[in-house]
Amino acid sequence: MNKKCILFLLAVICTCLNVQAQNVDSSNFTDDYVKFTNDQKQFNDWSVSIYGGVPWLITSDFTSIDNGASSKWRVGYDFQASINKQISHVLGLSLLGQFGETKQGYGSNKVDAKTNYFALSVLGDLNVSSLFRRIDNRSPYRWALHTYAGLGTIQYKAKTKFIEKGSTVYETMADEDMGLKSIFAQVGTGLTYKINKRWDASLRAIYIITGDELFDGSGNNGHYADLHKGSKSDNFLTTSLGVTYKIGKHNEYLGWVDPLREMFTKINDVASQQQLEVCVFGDKDDDGVCDDWDRELDTPKGARVDGSGRALDVDMDGIIDLYDKCPTFPGPASNDGCPEPQKLAEDAINPLIATMGGIQFNLDSDKILLESQPILDQVADIIIKYGQGTRFLVEGHTDARGTDAYNLNLSKRRVTSVIKYLVSKGVPPYQLTGKGMGFTNPKYPECKPASKCPEWKNKENRRVVFKLLDSAE
């Protein structure tokens, strides 16, 4: 087995593996998949066309138009029919069949030849006008410039006219059947006009490269064999005029749809519509919420409100934040919304920690995380402002991971980190006493081992608790 075969097999194997992987990945998105059906179509995309025109042999030994003073033209015929499928607004495919007869010769009066042919090809159609149409072009879209390219196979019979014994005879110089040996290529351009929603008219020219130097009838032997000048292809041009019938029940054909124009039209339609009138009844309390859906029409000026127009009360102590001097700590109105010093207890601190997500540590670490620092800042504020003369026990707890001795030591280290942080924020050291509890008093005792519980329960077992100490302790 040579290197080319090995590389080919490797390419096939990689392609198959890639397709299989894509199929596996796509199964994850089956819930979002919506199959496109014919009922969802908005545009017609099938059509049939017929053309009639003239073929002109150009690059060949015998040509359809002679050079020289006489300029003799030899006019043949060409008929085409196609079934067309529009892939998108710019790209289409056609199955094209054509038959005709070229007439050609050499010199003004020396020799004449003709070639009868029949061809089948697949032709790609690029709508250049749709490709480059501007979004702000609002003129009627009825003209379109197209380019074409395709491949096909052709059968032909080429004959040359001779004068023999006073009579005119045609001798067959080439007879080719369809197949791989008669593959040809074609390129071209055309101009299409939209007559109405069902019919289009087109003028197009297609240059056909036969790849065969016998197509013109000059032959390999005989009187004109010496005309061959090294060219290996007799090429000809077809100029045709035709009509297209668009099949389907919809009003528009996909080849004439311009998505940019459709989008621009919809934008203009929205802009031209009457704007939605909001705040019909105004905003009497000037809180930024229209009275149409304001649930508190007498909000004090300057108060922050929620989406329903109600003044915010973050600590839910009944005093709105505008008048609350301690908006994050609940307290009575007699103390301007701040907690009273004599009523301060661990219940004022521990709910704060629980509400704000707890004091967090990384696994096997006593370093306080950044997201826990704001919580401890507020704990420090409470102790400094309302806890003078009181002492607190700072208890540290762990989850069930690790041995008892290890957990006890880890909880002590974490309590030490919390106390150091609070002291750095101005809390007197004598007000804080630390105690590591390990896993001796868990919030969720059923979480031993830790694998028996979801992670959120283990997380709440890893907590710091503040308790008031009697002055005698």
N, C-alpha and C positions, 0 to 999 in steps of 0.2 A: 504493500500500500504506500503510495507516494505522499509527499508533504501536503499537496493540494487536497487530497481526499481526507487526510487527517484533520486539516483545518476546517473543511466543510462539515465533517461530522461533529466537531466541537461546536461550531456555530449553530447547528441544528439542535444539539443537546441544550446549549445555553438558552436558545429561544424557547424551547419547550419548558424548561425550568422557570423562565421568566413569566410565561403565560400562566403556568400553574400557580406561581406566587401571587400574580395579579388576581386570579380567581379566588384564592384564599382570602386575600385582603379585601376584595370587593364584597365578600359575604358579611363583613362587619357593617356594611352600609345598606343592607337589604331593606331595612325599615324606611329609608329615605328614598328608595327607588320607586319611580312612577313610570310605568310603561307608556310609551307614546303610541296612540292609536289613530286610525283614520278619522275618527270622530273629532279629534283635537285639531286636525288640520284647518288652517285658515286660508291657504292658497293652493291653487292648482299647480301641479309640477310635472304633468305629462303633456306631450303635444306630438303632432305629426306634421311633416313638411314635405312639399314637393317643389322641385326646381327645374327649370329649363334654361339651357344656355349653349354656349359655343366653346369647344376645346381648341387650344392653340398650341401646337408643337413648337417649342422655342429652342431649347438646347438639344439639338439632334442633328444628324446629317441631312435628313429631309425636314424642312420646316414648313409651317403653314403660311408664313408671310415671307416672300422672297425679298432679298436685298437687291438693289439695282434700280434702274430707271423705270422698269415696268411695274414693280411692286405688286406682283400678282398675289391675290389673297385666295387661299383655299379654305373654305368654311365648312366645318363639320357640325355635329350636334351632340348635346350631352343632356341627359335626363337623370335627375336624382330624387330619391325618396328616403326619408329618415324617420325613425322613432326617437323622440327626445325625452330625456329625463333631466329635470332641473335639480341639482344637488343643493345649491344655495342661490342667493340673489346675484352672485357673480360667476358661478361655475355650473356648467351643464355637460352632459354626455349624450352622444347620439350614436345610434347604429345606422350607418349610412350605406345605402345601395345605389349604384349608379351604372348606367350603360350609355354607350354612345359610339360615335365614329369620328375619328380625326382624319383630316385630309391634309396632305403635305406633299412636298415635291422638292426638286432640285433644279434651279434655274427657272426662268420665266416659262419656257415651253418644252424643256427637255424631257422631264419625267414627272409622273404623278404617282402617288401612293395613298393608301388609306389603311386605317387600323380600326377594327371593331373590337370593343372591349366591354367587359363587365367586371365590376369591383365591389367588394364588401369591406367596410372599414369601421373602426371605432374612432369617433372624432370628439375631442375635448373643445368646449366652447367657453371662452373667458369674456365676460361682459366688462369691458374696460370703462365704459361710462359709469356704471354702478360703482366700480372700484374707486374712481377718482371724483365722484360727485360731491360737491360741497354741501354741508349741512344747512347753510343759509340760502341755497338755491331753491326758490319756491316756484320756479317756472314749470309749466307742464312737462312731464317726463314722457316724451313720445318717441324720441330718437335715441338710439344706442349704437355705439361702436363696439364691434366684436372682433376677437382674434381666435383663430382655430389652429389645432394641431392634432394629428392622429396617425394611426398605422392601419394597414389593411393588406389584403391580398387581391391580385388582379389576374384575370385570364384575358387573352387577346389573340387575335389573328391578324397579322400584318400582310398586306398584299401590295405588289408593285405592278403598274400598268406598262405593258409592252405592246409594240406594233409588230405583229407577226403575220406575214403573207397578206398584208393589206388590211388586217382586222385587228381590233383592239382586244387584248386579253389581259387578265389580272393573274399574276403568279404569286402563290403563297410563299412568303419569305420567312415567316416565323409563326409558330402556333404554340402558345403557352397556356397551360392549365393552371387553375388555382392551386396554391400550396405554399410550402415554406420557401420554395425557390422563387416565388413571385411576390414576395413581400414588398410593399412600397410605403413611403412616408408622404405626408402632406401637411402643408402649413398655409394659412390664408388670413384674410380679413374681410369684414363685411359691415354693412350699415343696415340696421333694422328700424322699421317704422311701425308703431303701434296703431293699427286701424281702429280697433275697439277691443273689448274684453275677450273676444273670441279669436280674432284674426290679426296676424302680423304680416307685413310685407318686408322682403329682404333682398338686397343686392350684395352679392359676395363674389370674391375671386379667390380661388384655391390653387396653389402651386403643387403639382404632384411629381414626386421624384420616383421614377419607376425602378431605378437600379438596373436597367436592362438596355443595352445598346441596339437591340434588334426591334424595339417597339415601333420605330418609324418605318420599318419595311426595307431598309437599305440592304439587309442580309449580310452574311459572312462571306458569300461567294458571288460571283457574277460581275456585271458591268460596274457596279457602284461600291464594291467592297473596299476599294482604295479610298473611299471618302472618310472612312473611320480615322479620326485624328487623336486617338488615345482616350476619348471620352468613354466612360463605362455606363452612362445613364442617359436615356432619352427622357427629358422632362417636358411636361406640358402644363399649361395654365387653363383653368376653366373659369369662365365668367358667366354667372347665372343670376336669374331673377326668379324669386319664388314666394310662396305664401306658407304660413304656419297656422294650423288650427290647434287651439289650446283646449285640452280635454279636462272636464271636471265641473263640479257644481258650484264652485266658489266664484266670486266676482273678480278676484285678482289672480294673476299668474306670478309665480315666485320669481321668474326672471325679470319682472318689471317692478318688484317691490324694492324700495330703498329704505332700509332700516333707519338711516339718519334722517331722512325726510319725515318718516312716520314719528320719530321721537320729537323732532322739531315741531311738528304739527300739534302733538299732544301737549308740549310745553306751552305753546301759544294758546291752546284751548283752556288750559288751567289758568293762565295769566289773564285771559279775557273774561273768565267767570267772575261773578260778583263775590267779593271777599267776604269771608265769614265774619259776622259782626259779633264781637265779644264784649263782655261787661255791659250788657244792655241796661242794667240797673245801676251801673257805676260801682265805685269802691269808696263808700262813705267814710270808713275808718282808716282809709289810706294805708292798709297793711300789705298791699300787693296781691290780695286775693279778691276776685270779683264778688260782689254781693250775690250774684247768681248762685254760687255754691259756698259762700262764706257762712260757717256755722257759728261764728261769734262776731256779730256786727258792731260791737262796741270795744274792740281791742284798743288798749291804751297806746297812744302814739309812741313809737320807738321800740315797742316790744317785738321780739322775734316770734314768728308764727310757724305752724306746720302747714301742710297742704290744705287742710280744711279751714284755715284762718284762725285757729285757736292759739292763744299765747302759750309759749313753751314753758314747761315746768319740769326741768330735767330730773331733779331729785324727788319729784312727786310729793312735796310736803304741803301742797295747797297754796304756795306763794309763787307767783310767776317769776321767771328769771329776771325780769326788769326790776323788780323790787326785792329780790332775794340776794342778800349779801353773801350767802354761801350757797350758790346754785347747785353745787355738786354734793352737799351734805344736807340731809333733811333736818329741819329744826322748826320750832314754833314761831308764830307770827310775833309773839312778844319779844323774841330775840332776833328779829329781822331775818328769820329763816335759817339762823345758825343754831347748831346744837348747844344746849346749855352745859357748862363745864361740870356741874354737879351730877348731871345725868350721863356723862360720858362713860362708856363701857366697851367691852370687846365687841358688843353687838353693833357699834358704830363703825368698826374697822373691818371685821370679818365679812359682813355683807358686801362691803366695797371691794374686797379682794375677790370674792366669789363672782360678783357682777362683772368685774373687768377681766375675768379669765384666769385669775390666780397668779401667783409668783412662780415663774417658770425657770427651770434649769435644764441645761443639756444633759444627756445621759452620762452618768458617772462624772459629773462636774458640779462644783460649788460656785461657779461664776454666774452672776445674775444676768439674764438676757435683757437686751435693750427694751423689749416690749413690756417687761415687768417694772422697769424703773419709774414710769409715770405713776404706777399704782403706789409704790413705796414713797414717792414724793408726796402724794395726798395723805398717806398714813402719817408721814412726818408732820404735815401741816396740822392734822387733827391733834396729835400728841402735844405739839408746841403751843397751839392756840387754846386747847380745851383740856389738856391733861396735866397741868402743872400740879405737882405734889402727888401724882399717881405713879405707880410702877406697873410695868407690864412683863408678863412671861411670854417669850417668843418660842413657840414650840415648832420643831421641824419634824415632818413625817415623810416616809418613803413608801414605795410600793414593795411587793413581795420579792422582787428580783434580788438576788444576792443572799449571802448568809446574814444571820442576825447581827453578828459582830460588825460585819462590813456596813450594813444598813444603818446601824447605830452611829458609827463613825461618820458616815456620809451625811446623815441628818444633822450632826453637830457642826460639821464644816459649813453646811448651807445656812444654819442659823447664825453662825459667826459672820458669814458674808452679809446677811440681812442687817444684823446689828451694826456692823461697820458702816454700811451704806446709810442707815438712819442717822447715826452719829455724825456722818459727814454732811448731813442736811440740817444739822443744828439741834438734834434731839440730845438731851443730857444723857450721858452713859449710865448714870445711876438709875434712870427710869426703866432700863431694859435688862432683863435677865434671860439668858438663853438656855434651852434644854432640848437635846436630841432624843426623839422617841423611836426612831427606826420604824419598824412595822408593828409596833405593839398596840397601837390604837388606830387602826385604819378606818376610813370612812366606809369602805366596802370590804368587810372582812372575808367575804366569799372569794375574793380575788387572790387566793393562794392555792396553787401557783398563779402567777400573773397571766399565764396562757389561758386560764379558764374564763377570763373576762375580756370584753372589748377594751381597746386602748384608752377610750375616754374615761373609763372607771379607774384604770391604773394611773392616769394623769391626775385625777382628783385625789387619789390617795397620796400623791406627792405634793403636799401642801404645807403652808406655813400658817399657824394660828396664833392670835394674840389673846391673852387672858389678863384680866386685872388681878394684881396681887394686893393683899391687905398690907397696910403700912407696917404691920408687925412682922411680916414674913421676910 
